[in-house]
Amino acid sequence: MGRVFWAVFRRDLAIAGRQRGVLVHQLLFFVLVVALFPLGTNTDQAVLLAVAPAVLWMGVLLSVLLSLNGLFQTDHEDGTLAQYLLSSEPLAVIALAKMIAHWLASGALFVVAGPVLMLMLGVPLDVLPVMMLTLGLGTPTLVFIGAIAAALTLRLPRAGLLLGLLVFPLYVPVLIFGSGVIRGAIVGLPYAGAVYVMAALCVLAITLGPWAIAAALRIGFDA
């Protein structure tokens, strides 16, 4: 089981490394969503600082959603997914390896780029560690939840719109608590409770998500 996990993990990381254009496109989309917001609004610094957490998380949410369509599509087209489904190895372990590799290749970029963009919006330096913590907890949750919807809609025509409709309501708690933590840190309000909720969501996503993804892949592949 461990050998299969590491084999899939290394394979997906290597594929992501060869597809740098996709990663750059996703990162640029995130940067543009956040960086262009101040240019499109004629607001003062106080208002800009108040909406900065929501702008950050909306950029993350949309960028993660942008990458979901191709999450299993390549494996489906080249027959790798069929081999995974026919394998005697637990599909949940394979799904876990794929999701961790996907997060390291794309989701981790938001943890690094987010603080730089928030400095452009006037967020204080002492808030940046809290912001990185929320991004580190929230982005894996978004990836695992999105992967379930991507697996369910794998073989459906024009699945992009349906994927968005399925995922957006499930992303709302991460958006609310992630923005709330950063906003609380900016204005000096307690935010530990929201961090605990985000940590619980992350743990649930990582522990239960692979099993849900495995079941969704079987349903989606048989559809």
N, C-alpha and C positions, 0 to 999 in steps of 0.2 A: 504493500500500500504506500509506504514511504517513497519507494523508488518511482512509482507512478506519479506521485505528487511532484517530486522534484523534476522528473522528466518533462511533464506538462508545463511546469513552472518555467523551466529553462527554455523550452521551445517557444512559449508565448512571449517571453522577454526578448528572445532573439528575433522573433518576427516583428515585435514592436520596434526594436532597434533598427530594423531594415525599413520600417515604414515611418521614417522621421517626418515626412511631409504631412502625414495625418496628425501626428502629435503637434507639429508646429501650427497646423491649421486650427486645431482645438485650442491651443494656448493663445493664438492671436485673436480668436473669436472672444475668448474670455477677457483679454486685455482691452479689446475694442469696446465691449459692452460696458466695462467699468470706466475706462479712460475717457470715452466720448460723452459720458453722462454729464460731467460738468460743462462741457462745451455746448450742450444742447439746452442748458437751463440757465436762467438769469437770476440765480439765487445768491444770497450772501453766505459767508463761511459757516455761520451757525446752522442754517438750514441744510447746507451740504453735508456737514458733519452728522446731522441727525439722520439723514437718509443713507449715509455711506454703508452701514451694515446691511441694509436691505439690498442695495445695489450690488454689493459684493456677493451676497448669497444668490441673488437672481442670476448673476453672471456665472457662478459656479453651477447652478442648477441647469441652465440652458446649455452650458458647455458639456456637462456630463450627458445630458440628453442627446446632444449632437453625436456622441460616440457610441450610442447604444445600438444603432442599426447594424453596425458592422461587428458587433461583439461576437456573434456566432455565425455570421453569414459566410465568412471565408471558410471556416471549418465545414460548414454544410455543403458548400459548393465543391470543395475538393475531396469530399468523402470522409474526412477525418472525424466528423461528428458521428457518422454512421458506425465507424469503428469504435468510438467511445461507447456508443449505446449497446453495441454487441459484445463489448469487453466484459470479462468477469469481474473486473475491478469496480469498486463503488463509484458510481457516477458523481456522487456528492463530493468525493475527494478530488476528482478531476475538475469539477466546477469550482471548488475552493481554490485550487492552484491557478486556474484561469483568472479568477476574480482578483486574487492578490497580485498576480503579474500585471493585470490591466490597471489596477490602482497604482502600482509602483511606476508604471510607464506613463500614466496620464493624470490620475488623481493627485499624486504627490506634487505635481507641478503647481497646482493651485495653492498648496500649503506654502510653497516658496514664493510664488508670484503675488499672492494675495496681500501680504504686508507691504510690499513695494508699491502696489497700486493704492493701498489705503493711505500711505504717506502722501500721495498726490492729492488725496481728498482732505488732508489736514488732520487725520487721526493721530493722536499723541503716541509717542514711542512706547510708553509704558503699557499701552493696550495691545501692542503687537504680539506678545507671548500668548495672551488669552485668545487672540484671533487665530493664531497658528494652532492652538489646542482645539478650538472649535472646528477648524478646517480638517484637522487630523482625525477628529471623531466623526464629523458629518460627511466627508467625502466617501469613506468606505460604505457608509449606510446608503448613500445615494447610488453607488455603484451596484451593491448587492440587490437593492430593491429594483433598480432599473433592469438588471440582468434577468430577474424573474419575468418581467413584462416582455423583454426582448426574446426570451425563450418561448413564451406563449405565442407570440406573433411571428415566429421565425419563418413560417411558410405561407403566411397570408399575403395576398397582393396589397400593395400600397399600405404597408404596415406602419409607416412612419407616423401618420396622423393618429392611428389607433394607439400606437405606443405612447404618444404624448398624452392622450386622453386617459390611459391607464395609469401612467406614472405621476402626473402632476398632483392628483389628490393625495397620493402616498408621500410625496415630497414635502407637503405643507408643514408637518411637524418639525422637520429638520430646518426648514426655512424660518419658521417662527422662533424656535429655540436658539438656532444659530445666530440670528439677528439680535435676539433678546440678550444673549450673553455679551456680545460686543457692545450693544447700546448701554447695557448696565455698567460695563467696565468704563465706558467713556464718561458717563455722568456720575459715576461713583455709587451706584446702587448694588445691592447684593445680587450675585448671579450664580452662586454655587449650585443652587437647585437646578437651574437650567442645564448646567454642565453635567450634573449627575443624570439628568434625563437623556441628554445626548450620548453619554457614555453607555447607558442602558440600551438605547436604540442601536448603538454600534455593536455592542456585544450580542444582542439578539439577531442583528443582521448577519454577523459573521458566523454565529453558531447554527442558526436555523436557516439562513439564506441558502447555503449550498444544497440542502435537502429539497427546498422549494424549487430551486433552479433545476435540479435533476428531474424532479417530477414534471416541471413545466417543459423541459426539453423533450421528455418522452411524449407528453401530450402534443406539443407543437410539432414534433417530427411525425407523429402519426396522423396529424390533422389533414 
